[in-house]
Amino acid sequence: MSHSIKKVMCGMCLASLLAMALPVAGLPDSISYDKAFAAEVGTGVGTGAIKDGSYKISYMIKKFGTEQASVMQDYVITPGTLTVAGGKYYMTVTLKQGKQITAFKVEHNGTLKDAEIVGTNEAKNTRDVRFEVTDLSKKLKAWVKIDWAEVNYFHEYDIEISIDKDSAKLIEGSSGPSSKADTPAGSAPIEQKPVVDNNVKAKDSEQAVTKPALSDINGHWAQTAIEQAVAQGIVSGYEDGSFHPDGEISRSEFAVLLGRALKLEGKKAELAFSDRTQIPEWSRSYLEQAVGAGIIGSYEDNTFRPNRNIVRSEIAVMIVRALGLQRDTSQKLSFADEGDIPQWAYAEVAAASSKGIISGRGNNLYAPNAGATRAEAVTLLLALSKLK
């Protein structure tokens, strides 16, 4: 090695040693800089180092005692918001199905306490809840209660909340304490009312709860069918005593009602849909029965699309399969919009129509691609239960 190269290398080594030993004027040392950066964006420093302000932060709802995601993860919006104020740390999360999630408690100082309701969005059916966190690096024990009268799902269970403190990112312009920092504009706290249903028994009790009479079906064309379906345990109303007969119904919800109407008890099929992780837990057993019976299948891309509103042509196909009717490939339908009926459903619509099971809407329209209403779904399923 030449003498000149050795001199350069020695100079570089000396410069490196000096740089580590002597801080540059005007700049923090590397440890101080790391802490300062971490305090702003949350890169793993303890919570005590985070400055006052609000931070977007990732979190996961896990099955209690495991590292697996809980079904509850599907009913929260991420990321959440971490608010740091006066040395205390508060986590705000948004719950989907806000009306159906009737209780949400988080452990603090060894006791499960109701999370504070800091906002609600009635139109989106969401609720913002906030709770204090003492250590972001540890999982928080929590408890949730779900009262979903529409699908007769009443359940409560323990969960754990795992917060990724390294993901925290300061929300620009936020600083200082704020007791309502995460409340959406125009929202207000809401009073929680328990869901009741006369067909379901309360947990750990043989006493059935009572449900008020449905308040919005008087005079409706499907009133009698709805009342009969409620009496048979096929469907129930909302927690406020309403039924929303003209509201639409999702594919998951219809699968549940279908299973109840037909009292499916055959062999369950393993759900192999590519979007099976999106299927709500409360509908899985019913869906497994319906798939096993050959009533429900997937879309061409192997999805089920559980949260999509079911359309009238899809219902016709399911009804024909459930009854084992012969597909009518020769009948020409007389509906004014028969040209809009998908080819994959045309024969089934014809078969169900010829049996008087389904009918059109006003102006002789079948509306094959329109979402089915709750009243229509209940009426068809009630008729189906009598034919089966």
TORLONU-65497 format. One record per residue (C-alpha): residue number from 1; chain; y negated, x negated, z negated. Coordinates in nm, 4 decimals. Example, Ala and Ser with C-alpha at 12.3 -4.5 7.8 and 13.67 -1.06 7.14 Angstrom:
[rec 1, A, [0.4500, -1.2300, -0.7800]]
[rec 2, A, [0.1060, -1.3670, -0.7140]]
// end
This chain:
[rec 1, A, [0.0000, 0.0000, 0.0000]]
[rec 2, A, [-0.3421, -0.1445, 0.0946]]
[rec 3, A, [-0.5933, -0.2481, -0.1680]]
[rec 4, A, [-0.8495, 0.0069, -0.0424]]
[rec 5, A, [-0.6043, 0.3020, -0.0708]]
[rec 6, A, [-0.5127, 0.1961, -0.4247]]
[rec 7, A, [-0.8824, 0.1973, -0.5170]]
[rec 8, A, [-0.9280, 0.5505, -0.3797]]
[rec 9, A, [-0.6222, 0.6834, -0.5671]]
[rec 10, A, [-0.7316, 0.5196, -0.8918]]
[rec 11, A, [-1.0742, 0.6717, -0.8481]]
[rec 12, A, [-0.9270, 1.0174, -0.7960]]
[rec 13, A, [-0.7096, 0.9881, -1.1065]]
[rec 14, A, [-1.0045, 0.8722, -1.3145]]
[rec 15, A, [-1.2175, 1.1582, -1.1871]]
[rec 16, A, [-0.9456, 1.4083, -1.2757]]
[rec 17, A, [-0.9144, 1.2712, -1.6278]]
[rec 18, A, [-1.2900, 1.2830, -1.6782]]
[rec 19, A, [-1.3041, 1.6400, -1.5506]]
[rec 20, A, [-1.0441, 1.7499, -1.8070]]
[rec 21, A, [-1.2056, 1.5592, -2.0933]]
[rec 22, A, [-1.5732, 1.6416, -2.0283]]
[rec 23, A, [-1.6861, 1.9992, -1.9525]]
[rec 24, A, [-1.9339, 2.0310, -1.6686]]
[rec 25, A, [-2.2794, 2.1209, -1.7895]]
[rec 26, A, [-2.3582, 2.4926, -1.7429]]
[rec 27, A, [-1.9947, 2.6017, -1.6914]]
[rec 28, A, [-1.7428, 2.7242, -1.9523]]
[rec 29, A, [-1.4267, 2.5272, -2.0113]]
[rec 30, A, [-1.1191, 2.6670, -1.8333]]
[rec 31, A, [-0.9831, 2.8463, -2.1422]]
[rec 32, A, [-1.3162, 3.0169, -2.2139]]
[rec 33, A, [-1.3496, 3.1161, -1.8495]]
[rec 34, A, [-1.0009, 3.2680, -1.8438]]
[rec 35, A, [-1.0782, 3.4719, -2.1523]]
[rec 36, A, [-1.4097, 3.5896, -2.0137]]
[rec 37, A, [-1.2460, 3.6943, -1.6867]]
[rec 38, A, [-0.9618, 3.8648, -1.8691]]
[rec 39, A, [-1.2042, 4.0546, -2.0883]]
[rec 40, A, [-1.3574, 4.2045, -1.7753]]
[rec 41, A, [-1.0487, 4.2906, -1.5731]]
[rec 42, A, [-0.7663, 4.2872, -1.8246]]
[rec 43, A, [-0.5489, 3.9938, -1.7348]]
[rec 44, A, [-0.3333, 3.9762, -2.0412]]
[rec 45, A, [-0.5689, 3.8963, -2.3280]]
[rec 46, A, [-0.5234, 4.0989, -2.6465]]
[rec 47, A, [-0.7095, 4.4276, -2.6716]]
[rec 48, A, [-0.9481, 4.2708, -2.9187]]
[rec 49, A, [-1.1029, 4.0664, -2.6372]]
[rec 50, A, [-1.1915, 4.3622, -2.4132]]
[rec 51, A, [-1.5588, 4.4521, -2.4138]]
[rec 52, A, [-1.6937, 4.8017, -2.4658]]
[rec 53, A, [-1.6758, 5.0100, -2.1498]]
[rec 54, A, [-1.4335, 5.2102, -1.9427]]
[rec 55, A, [-1.1465, 5.0625, -1.7427]]
[rec 56, A, [-0.9042, 5.2019, -1.4892]]
[rec 57, A, [-0.5554, 5.1104, -1.6090]]
[rec 58, A, [-0.1976, 5.1671, -1.4933]]
[rec 59, A, [0.0646, 5.3234, -1.7168]]
[rec 60, A, [0.4125, 5.4747, -1.6978]]
[rec 61, A, [0.5836, 5.7577, -1.8828]]
[rec 62, A, [0.9364, 5.6412, -1.9706]]
[rec 63, A, [1.2470, 5.8086, -2.1016]]
[rec 64, A, [1.2558, 5.7482, -2.4732]]
[rec 65, A, [1.4275, 5.4238, -2.5646]]
[rec 66, A, [1.4713, 5.3103, -2.2028]]
[rec 67, A, [1.2798, 5.1369, -1.9271]]
[rec 68, A, [1.3476, 5.4226, -1.6841]]
[rec 69, A, [1.0710, 5.6508, -1.5622]]
[rec 70, A, [1.0765, 5.9926, -1.7244]]
[rec 71, A, [1.0550, 6.3091, -1.5160]]
[rec 72, A, [0.7226, 6.3495, -1.6952]]
[rec 73, A, [0.5897, 6.0654, -1.4794]]
[rec 74, A, [0.5772, 6.3168, -1.1923]]
[rec 75, A, [0.3389, 6.5333, -1.3924]]
[rec 76, A, [0.0658, 6.2812, -1.4692]]
[rec 77, A, [-0.1985, 6.1239, -1.2491]]
[rec 78, A, [-0.2244, 5.7463, -1.2450]]
[rec 79, A, [-0.4093, 5.5281, -1.3118]]
[rec 80, A, [-0.5527, 5.6449, -1.6423]]
[rec 81, A, [-0.8769, 5.5468, -1.8109]]
[rec 82, A, [-0.9086, 5.3102, -2.1057]]
[rec 83, A, [-1.2284, 5.3519, -2.3019]]
[rec 84, A, [-1.3293, 5.0747, -2.5408]]
[rec 85, A, [-1.5905, 5.1761, -2.7962]]
[rec 86, A, [-1.6877, 5.0040, -3.1201]]
[rec 87, A, [-1.3684, 4.8036, -3.1395]]
[rec 88, A, [-1.1433, 5.1043, -3.0818]]
[rec 89, A, [-0.9365, 5.1830, -2.7737]]
[rec 90, A, [-0.8803, 5.5277, -2.6267]]
[rec 91, A, [-0.6516, 5.6190, -2.3387]]
[rec 92, A, [-0.7226, 5.9214, -2.1195]]
[rec 93, A, [-0.4547, 6.0605, -1.8899]]
[rec 94, A, [-0.4554, 6.3616, -1.6601]]
[rec 95, A, [-0.1657, 6.6057, -1.6868]]
[rec 96, A, [-0.0568, 6.8041, -1.3839]]
[rec 97, A, [0.0672, 7.1598, -1.4494]]
[rec 98, A, [-0.1836, 7.1702, -1.7317]]
[rec 99, A, [-0.1075, 7.5288, -1.8268]]
[rec 100, A, [0.2662, 7.4707, -1.8378]]
[rec 101, A, [0.2470, 7.1538, -2.0506]]
[rec 102, A, [0.1561, 7.3335, -2.3724]]
[rec 103, A, [0.1716, 7.0388, -2.6109]]
[rec 104, A, [0.1278, 6.6631, -2.5794]]
[rec 105, A, [0.1448, 6.4445, -2.8890]]
[rec 106, A, [0.1137, 6.0688, -2.9287]]
[rec 107, A, [0.2096, 5.8606, -3.2304]]
[rec 108, A, [-0.0734, 5.7028, -3.4290]]
[rec 109, A, [-0.0202, 5.5217, -3.7580]]
[rec 110, A, [0.3389, 5.6444, -3.7668]]
[rec 111, A, [0.2576, 6.0131, -3.7117]]
[rec 112, A, [0.2726, 6.2227, -3.3952]]
[rec 113, A, [-0.0693, 6.3768, -3.3395]]
[rec 114, A, [-0.1974, 6.6184, -3.0773]]
[rec 115, A, [-0.3831, 6.4365, -2.8021]]
[rec 116, A, [-0.7450, 6.5449, -2.7781]]
[rec 117, A, [-0.8215, 6.7748, -2.4851]]
[rec 118, A, [-1.1330, 6.6321, -2.3201]]
[rec 119, A, [-1.1342, 6.8247, -1.9948]]
[rec 120, A, [-0.9606, 7.0774, -1.7758]]
[rec 121, A, [-0.9691, 7.1800, -1.4123]]
[rec 122, A, [-0.8520, 7.5399, -1.3786]]
[rec 123, A, [-0.8482, 7.5299, -0.9981]]
[rec 124, A, [-0.6177, 7.2259, -0.9881]]
[rec 125, A, [-0.4274, 7.3256, -1.3042]]
[rec 126, A, [-0.4851, 6.9850, -1.4638]]
[rec 127, A, [-0.5815, 6.8833, -1.8155]]
[rec 128, A, [-0.7284, 6.5561, -1.9403]]
[rec 129, A, [-0.6040, 6.4389, -2.2796]]
[rec 130, A, [-0.7129, 6.1408, -2.4820]]
[rec 131, A, [-0.5506, 5.9457, -2.7641]]
[rec 132, A, [-0.6190, 5.6286, -2.9594]]
[rec 133, A, [-0.4266, 5.3094, -2.8850]]
[rec 134, A, [-0.3971, 5.0272, -3.1348]]
[rec 135, A, [-0.1936, 4.7814, -2.9269]]
[rec 136, A, [-0.1818, 4.7961, -2.5468]]
[rec 137, A, [0.1136, 4.5591, -2.5351]]
[rec 138, A, [0.3490, 4.7990, -2.7152]]
[rec 139, A, [0.5032, 5.1221, -2.5942]]
[rec 140, A, [0.3645, 5.4364, -2.7542]]
[rec 141, A, [0.5980, 5.7064, -2.8769]]
[rec 142, A, [0.4959, 6.0518, -2.7556]]
[rec 143, A, [0.6299, 6.4060, -2.7396]]
[rec 144, A, [0.5794, 6.6743, -2.4785]]
[rec 145, A, [0.6470, 7.0484, -2.4736]]
[rec 146, A, [0.6779, 7.2375, -2.1456]]
[rec 147, A, [0.6707, 7.6166, -2.1254]]
[rec 148, A, [0.7055, 7.7094, -1.7595]]
[rec 149, A, [0.7585, 8.0849, -1.7630]]
[rec 150, A, [0.7592, 8.1125, -1.3864]]
[rec 151, A, [1.0882, 7.9256, -1.3636]]
[rec 152, A, [1.2180, 8.0039, -1.7120]]
[rec 153, A, [1.1942, 7.6372, -1.8116]]
[rec 154, A, [1.1233, 7.5827, -2.1808]]
[rec 155, A, [1.1818, 7.2323, -2.3084]]
[rec 156, A, [1.0493, 6.9653, -2.5418]]
[rec 157, A, [1.1431, 6.5993, -2.5623]]
[rec 158, A, [1.0390, 6.2508, -2.6745]]
[rec 159, A, [0.8913, 6.0043, -2.4275]]
[rec 160, A, [0.7270, 5.6631, -2.4411]]
[rec 161, A, [0.4054, 5.5510, -2.2764]]
[rec 162, A, [0.3965, 5.1966, -2.1419]]
[rec 163, A, [0.0469, 5.0697, -2.0597]]
[rec 164, A, [-0.0016, 4.7781, -1.8201]]
[rec 165, A, [-0.2953, 4.6049, -1.9878]]
[rec 166, A, [-0.3014, 4.3368, -1.7170]]
[rec 167, A, [-0.3996, 4.6014, -1.4613]]
[rec 168, A, [-0.7200, 4.7027, -1.6400]]
[rec 169, A, [-1.0261, 4.6964, -1.4143]]
[rec 170, A, [-1.3753, 4.7606, -1.5421]]
[rec 171, A, [-1.5374, 5.0729, -1.4012]]
[rec 172, A, [-1.8686, 4.9632, -1.2562]]
[rec 173, A, [-2.1667, 5.0762, -1.4600]]
[rec 174, A, [-1.9649, 5.1738, -1.7679]]
[rec 175, A, [-2.0541, 5.0304, -2.1060]]
[rec 176, A, [-2.0966, 5.1342, -2.4636]]
[rec 177, A, [-1.9140, 5.3981, -2.6692]]
[rec 178, A, [-1.8706, 5.7496, -2.5391]]
[rec 179, A, [-1.6633, 6.0199, -2.7004]]
[rec 180, A, [-1.6415, 6.2160, -2.3747]]
[rec 181, A, [-1.6587, 5.9338, -2.1245]]
[rec 182, A, [-1.3590, 6.0517, -1.9280]]
[rec 183, A, [-1.4333, 6.4222, -1.9099]]
[rec 184, A, [-1.4697, 6.5361, -1.5480]]
[rec 185, A, [-1.8011, 6.6941, -1.4606]]
[rec 186, A, [-1.7992, 7.0679, -1.5072]]
[rec 187, A, [-1.4861, 7.0717, -1.7213]]
[rec 188, A, [-1.4507, 7.2096, -2.0696]]
[rec 189, A, [-1.1869, 7.2052, -2.3414]]
[rec 190, A, [-0.9388, 7.4899, -2.3196]]
[rec 191, A, [-0.7468, 7.6819, -2.5781]]
[rec 192, A, [-0.3734, 7.6361, -2.5409]]
[rec 193, A, [-0.1531, 7.9435, -2.5590]]
[rec 194, A, [0.2257, 7.9234, -2.5810]]
[rec 195, A, [0.4287, 8.0590, -2.2930]]
[rec 196, A, [0.6604, 8.3413, -2.3870]]
[rec 197, A, [0.9515, 8.4972, -2.2070]]
[rec 198, A, [1.1920, 8.7697, -2.3103]]
[rec 199, A, [1.4891, 8.6134, -2.1334]]
[rec 200, A, [1.4818, 8.2719, -2.2994]]
[rec 201, A, [1.5723, 8.1765, -2.6540]]
[rec 202, A, [1.3507, 7.9398, -2.8437]]
[rec 203, A, [1.4862, 7.5911, -2.9093]]
[rec 204, A, [1.7077, 7.5651, -3.2183]]
[rec 205, A, [1.6777, 7.9378, -3.2755]]
[rec 206, A, [1.8745, 8.2480, -3.1889]]
[rec 207, A, [1.5574, 8.4543, -3.1881]]
[rec 208, A, [1.4315, 8.5525, -2.8455]]
[rec 209, A, [1.0576, 8.5487, -2.7944]]
[rec 210, A, [0.8782, 8.8483, -2.6511]]
[rec 211, A, [0.6703, 8.8551, -2.3412]]
[rec 212, A, [0.3762, 9.0889, -2.2788]]
[rec 213, A, [0.3976, 9.3435, -1.9973]]
[rec 214, A, [0.2860, 9.2074, -1.6619]]
[rec 215, A, [-0.0791, 9.2924, -1.6209]]
[rec 216, A, [-0.1377, 9.2610, -1.2464]]
[rec 217, A, [0.1443, 9.4477, -1.0740]]
[rec 218, A, [0.0485, 9.8108, -1.1409]]
[rec 219, A, [0.0310, 9.9869, -0.8057]]
[rec 220, A, [0.1567, 9.6841, -0.6152]]
[rec 221, A, [0.4061, 9.7636, -0.3390]]
[rec 222, A, [0.6646, 9.5402, -0.5091]]
[rec 223, A, [0.6062, 9.6616, -0.8670]]
[rec 224, A, [0.9493, 9.8224, -0.9094]]
[rec 225, A, [1.1342, 9.5231, -0.7631]]
[rec 226, A, [0.9373, 9.2799, -0.9803]]
[rec 227, A, [1.0096, 9.4781, -1.2952]]
[rec 228, A, [1.3798, 9.4944, -1.2102]]
[rec 229, A, [1.3908, 9.1203, -1.1370]]
[rec 230, A, [1.2196, 9.0448, -1.4682]]
[rec 231, A, [1.4663, 9.2695, -1.6518]]
[rec 232, A, [1.7568, 9.0855, -1.4870]]
[rec 233, A, [1.6197, 8.7442, -1.5798]]
[rec 234, A, [1.5640, 8.6382, -1.2203]]
[rec 235, A, [1.1928, 8.5784, -1.2640]]
[rec 236, A, [0.9224, 8.6058, -1.5272]]
[rec 237, A, [0.5453, 8.6083, -1.5481]]
[rec 238, A, [0.2829, 8.3571, -1.6491]]
[rec 239, A, [0.1808, 8.2849, -2.0067]]
[rec 240, A, [-0.1229, 8.5141, -1.9829]]
[rec 241, A, [0.0926, 8.8141, -1.8930]]
[rec 242, A, [0.0161, 8.8020, -1.5199]]
[rec 243, A, [0.2608, 8.7638, -1.2320]]
[rec 244, A, [0.0422, 8.6762, -0.9300]]
[rec 245, A, [0.2562, 8.8801, -0.6883]]
[rec 246, A, [0.0595, 8.7655, -0.3850]]
[rec 247, A, [0.0693, 8.3974, -0.4790]]
[rec 248, A, [0.2918, 8.1632, -0.2802]]
[rec 249, A, [0.6111, 8.0022, -0.4074]]
[rec 250, A, [0.7382, 7.6469, -0.3636]]
[rec 251, A, [1.0789, 7.5458, -0.2319]]
[rec 252, A, [1.1816, 7.4217, -0.5766]]
[rec 253, A, [1.0793, 7.7469, -0.7405]]
[rec 254, A, [1.2640, 7.9511, -0.4786]]
[rec 255, A, [1.5793, 7.7447, -0.5325]]
[rec 256, A, [1.5686, 7.8343, -0.9013]]
[rec 257, A, [1.5224, 8.2064, -0.8365]]
[rec 258, A, [1.7931, 8.1986, -0.5701]]
[rec 259, A, [2.0372, 8.0429, -0.8149]]
[rec 260, A, [1.9616, 8.3043, -1.0779]]
[rec 261, A, [1.9815, 8.5963, -0.8359]]
[rec 262, A, [2.3187, 8.4861, -0.6990]]
[rec 263, A, [2.4480, 8.3498, -1.0306]]
[rec 264, A, [2.5768, 8.0456, -0.8457]]
[rec 265, A, [2.8584, 7.8772, -1.0353]]
[rec 266, A, [3.0395, 7.6799, -0.7670]]
[rec 267, A, [3.0741, 7.3076, -0.7286]]
[rec 268, A, [2.7474, 7.1229, -0.7528]]
[rec 269, A, [2.6531, 6.8797, -0.4785]]
[rec 270, A, [2.4942, 6.5445, -0.5421]]
[rec 271, A, [2.1362, 6.5558, -0.4180]]
[rec 272, A, [2.1067, 6.2988, -0.1402]]
[rec 273, A, [1.7595, 6.3910, -0.0166]]
[rec 274, A, [1.5417, 6.0899, 0.0538]]
[rec 275, A, [1.2705, 6.2417, -0.1683]]
[rec 276, A, [1.5069, 6.3418, -0.4505]]
[rec 277, A, [1.2971, 6.1571, -0.7072]]
[rec 278, A, [1.0220, 6.4120, -0.6438]]
[rec 279, A, [1.2464, 6.7076, -0.7270]]
[rec 280, A, [1.1466, 6.8530, -1.0661]]
[rec 281, A, [1.4090, 6.8248, -1.3379]]
[rec 282, A, [1.3945, 7.1984, -1.4142]]
[rec 283, A, [1.5107, 7.2852, -1.0618]]
[rec 284, A, [1.7800, 7.0210, -1.0098]]
[rec 285, A, [2.0841, 7.2083, -1.1407]]
[rec 286, A, [1.9988, 7.5189, -0.9373]]
[rec 287, A, [1.9358, 7.3115, -0.6275]]
[rec 288, A, [2.2654, 7.1260, -0.6715]]
[rec 289, A, [2.4453, 7.4613, -0.6801]]
[rec 290, A, [2.2634, 7.5923, -0.3721]]
[rec 291, A, [2.3295, 7.2738, -0.1750]]
[rec 292, A, [2.6929, 7.2789, -0.2844]]
[rec 293, A, [2.7220, 7.6379, -0.1605]]
[rec 294, A, [2.5797, 7.5398, 0.1777]]
[rec 295, A, [2.2737, 7.7624, 0.1345]]
[rec 296, A, [2.0076, 7.4922, 0.1287]]
[rec 297, A, [1.9925, 7.1791, 0.3411]]
[rec 298, A, [1.7457, 6.9074, 0.4312]]
[rec 299, A, [1.4821, 6.8678, 0.6969]]
[rec 300, A, [1.5526, 6.6443, 0.9943]]
[rec 301, A, [1.4174, 6.3442, 0.8056]]
[rec 302, A, [1.6566, 6.4134, 0.5143]]
[rec 303, A, [1.3791, 6.5335, 0.2839]]
[rec 304, A, [1.3749, 6.8467, 0.0732]]
[rec 305, A, [0.9972, 6.8644, 0.0132]]
[rec 306, A, [1.0244, 7.0373, -0.3252]]
[rec 307, A, [0.6555, 7.1103, -0.3699]]
[rec 308, A, [0.5967, 7.2559, -0.0263]]
[rec 309, A, [0.5501, 7.6334, -0.0157]]
[rec 310, A, [0.8556, 7.7987, 0.1341]]
[rec 311, A, [0.7935, 7.9898, 0.4570]]
[rec 312, A, [0.9417, 8.3207, 0.5646]]
[rec 313, A, [1.1655, 8.1756, 0.8362]]
[rec 314, A, [1.3232, 7.9351, 0.5850]]
[rec 315, A, [1.4005, 8.2226, 0.3514]]
[rec 316, A, [1.5694, 8.4147, 0.6328]]
[rec 317, A, [1.8004, 8.1197, 0.7008]]
[rec 318, A, [1.8918, 8.0854, 0.3325]]
[rec 319, A, [1.9639, 8.4580, 0.2965]]
[rec 320, A, [2.1953, 8.4637, 0.5981]]
[rec 321, A, [2.3834, 8.1612, 0.4671]]
[rec 322, A, [2.4095, 8.3094, 0.1175]]
[rec 323, A, [2.5537, 8.6365, 0.2485]]
[rec 324, A, [2.7749, 8.4675, 0.5042]]
[rec 325, A, [2.6314, 8.6853, 0.7815]]
[rec 326, A, [2.7200, 8.6205, 1.1431]]
[rec 327, A, [2.4282, 8.4622, 1.3271]]
[rec 328, A, [2.3086, 8.6950, 1.6039]]
[rec 329, A, [2.2334, 8.4739, 1.9028]]
[rec 330, A, [2.2005, 8.7601, 2.1531]]
[rec 331, A, [1.9579, 8.9969, 1.9822]]
[rec 332, A, [1.6007, 9.0041, 2.1070]]
[rec 333, A, [1.3576, 9.0610, 1.8225]]
[rec 334, A, [1.0804, 9.3170, 1.8653]]
[rec 335, A, [0.8210, 9.1558, 1.6427]]
[rec 336, A, [0.4882, 9.1029, 1.8187]]
[rec 337, A, [0.5011, 8.7351, 1.7250]]
[rec 338, A, [0.8708, 8.6795, 1.7962]]
[rec 339, A, [0.7747, 8.3880, 2.0203]]
[rec 340, A, [0.6483, 8.2072, 1.7109]]
[rec 341, A, [0.9842, 8.2200, 1.5346]]
[rec 342, A, [1.1385, 7.8692, 1.5394]]
[rec 343, A, [1.4580, 7.8379, 1.7409]]
[rec 344, A, [1.6443, 7.7015, 1.4391]]
[rec 345, A, [1.5707, 8.0269, 1.2531]]
[rec 346, A, [1.5665, 8.2858, 1.5342]]
[rec 347, A, [1.9324, 8.3923, 1.5074]]
[rec 348, A, [1.9116, 8.4141, 1.1278]]
[rec 349, A, [1.5943, 8.6249, 1.1390]]
[rec 350, A, [1.7684, 8.8537, 1.3878]]
[rec 351, A, [2.0792, 8.8845, 1.1694]]
[rec 352, A, [1.8833, 8.9573, 0.8525]]
[rec 353, A, [1.6522, 9.1982, 1.0342]]
[rec 354, A, [1.9429, 9.3952, 1.1832]]
[rec 355, A, [2.0864, 9.4420, 0.8336]]
[rec 356, A, [1.7523, 9.5688, 0.7080]]
[rec 357, A, [1.7220, 9.2816, 0.4618]]
[rec 358, A, [1.3938, 9.1474, 0.5974]]
[rec 359, A, [1.1056, 9.3202, 0.7688]]
[rec 360, A, [0.7717, 9.2299, 0.9178]]
[rec 361, A, [0.4242, 9.2405, 0.7778]]
[rec 362, A, [0.1404, 9.4533, 0.9127]]
[rec 363, A, [0.0797, 9.4981, 1.2864]]
[rec 364, A, [0.4500, 9.4388, 1.3572]]
[rec 365, A, [0.4173, 9.0702, 1.2767]]
[rec 366, A, [0.6968, 8.8735, 1.1172]]
[rec 367, A, [0.4712, 8.5722, 1.0384]]
[rec 368, A, [0.7610, 8.3228, 1.0427]]
[rec 369, A, [0.5513, 8.0218, 0.9510]]
[rec 370, A, [0.3507, 8.1895, 0.6761]]
[rec 371, A, [0.4218, 8.1069, 0.3160]]
[rec 372, A, [0.6277, 8.3737, 0.1428]]
[rec 373, A, [0.4589, 8.5441, -0.1497]]
[rec 374, A, [0.6152, 8.5745, -0.4924]]
[rec 375, A, [0.6484, 8.9479, -0.4402]]
[rec 376, A, [0.8279, 8.9023, -0.1075]]
[rec 377, A, [1.0605, 8.6395, -0.2517]]
[rec 378, A, [1.1511, 8.8524, -0.5523]]
[rec 379, A, [1.2095, 9.1638, -0.3396]]
[rec 380, A, [1.4417, 8.9777, -0.1038]]
[rec 381, A, [1.6317, 8.8057, -0.3835]]
[rec 382, A, [1.6756, 9.1310, -0.5732]]
[rec 383, A, [1.8229, 9.2912, -0.2593]]
[rec 384, A, [2.0366, 8.9832, -0.2091]]
[rec 385, A, [2.1752, 9.0047, -0.5626]]
[rec 386, A, [2.2874, 9.3622, -0.4971]]
[rec 387, A, [2.4539, 9.2755, -0.1675]]
[rec 388, A, [2.6360, 8.9667, -0.2869]]
// end
